[in-house]
Amino acid sequence: MAKTKSKTKVVTGKVRLSFVHLLAPHAINGGDAKYSTMIIIDKKDKTTIKRIKEAQRATYDAAKDDKLKGLTFDRVKTTLRDGDDPDDNTGDYPELKGHYFMNLSSNTRPEIVDGAKNPVTSEAEVYSGVYARVSLNTYAYNTSGNKGISAGLNNVQVVADGEHLDGRTTAEDDFDEWDDDNSDDDDEDDDDLLG
């Protein structure tokens, strides 16, 4: 039996993850703890961007007489933001230049797999800076007079390593190879500093 494809579900191409809280829930600004990540989408990935915009349009069409009543599609606030727009990117995040980005969250833990669909359970494998494919669903909201279209996080497939975006370095980057012959010289330098 063929699966019916949801018009509001999107599986992205290769995106980059940031602010990763996928293995344990995290509370933001005193809210409920959720599993979450930001996805960073290269503007050259026109297929992913088109899929997200089509899902947003399908969400709007389904909610325009209900949660989004009174709004035209071009006036609907969405969570797809432009990294080149100073209103969206305060300049603190240079990795967003030339990209779109979205924040995604879920109350339930997403399944996380690698390229061979093996489970990923380690922060060493899923971190801020890693590249992944993500499945998400768009949905309409109307909360306390705020109306718009957001997106929920489904599952994540880690596809490639990337430079850490959280400032973390590896031990290999931090340390030279240890040479015991030089250790006496270092001690003499320390004595000079203390003397």
C-alpha positions, 0 to 999 in steps of 0.5 A: 500500500502506497504512503500518502505524502503529507503536503506539510511534511518536508525532508530537507537536503543537507543542512547544518545544525546549530543550538543542538538539543537533540539528545536531551530536552532543553528549556529556553527562556523559562519555557517547557523543556523541548528537543530542538535545533536550528537548521541552517539552509544554504541559499543555493539549496533551492529544492529544500527552500522550495519544499519548505515554502510549498509546505507553508503554503499548504499549511496556510491554505488549510488554516486561512479560514480558521487559525490564520483567518484575516491574513493573506499569505504574504502577510503570514509570519513564518519561522523561515528567516533570512541570514542576510537580513539584519532584522533576522541575523543580528550579526553575531552569527556569521555562519548564517550569511548566505543562508536561511535558517529555522528553529525547530522543536518537539516535545518528543525525542526525535529519532537520530540516525547516521547515513546508514540509518544506524542510531546516533546517541552521542554528542560527539556525533550530533553537535552544533556544526554537524551536517544533517538531513531533517524531517519537519512538519509545518503548522499554523498557530494562533496564540494570544493574538499572534498568528503564523506558521511554524515548523515542528521537528520530526527526525534527523539523519547525520550526514557529515562532520562539520566545524563546531559552531559552539567554540568547542575544539578537539584535544588534537587541536589543543595540544602538540605531541608531548615530548618528555625531553622538553619538560625540564626546560618548561620547569625552568621557565616556571621557576623564573616566573615564580622567582 
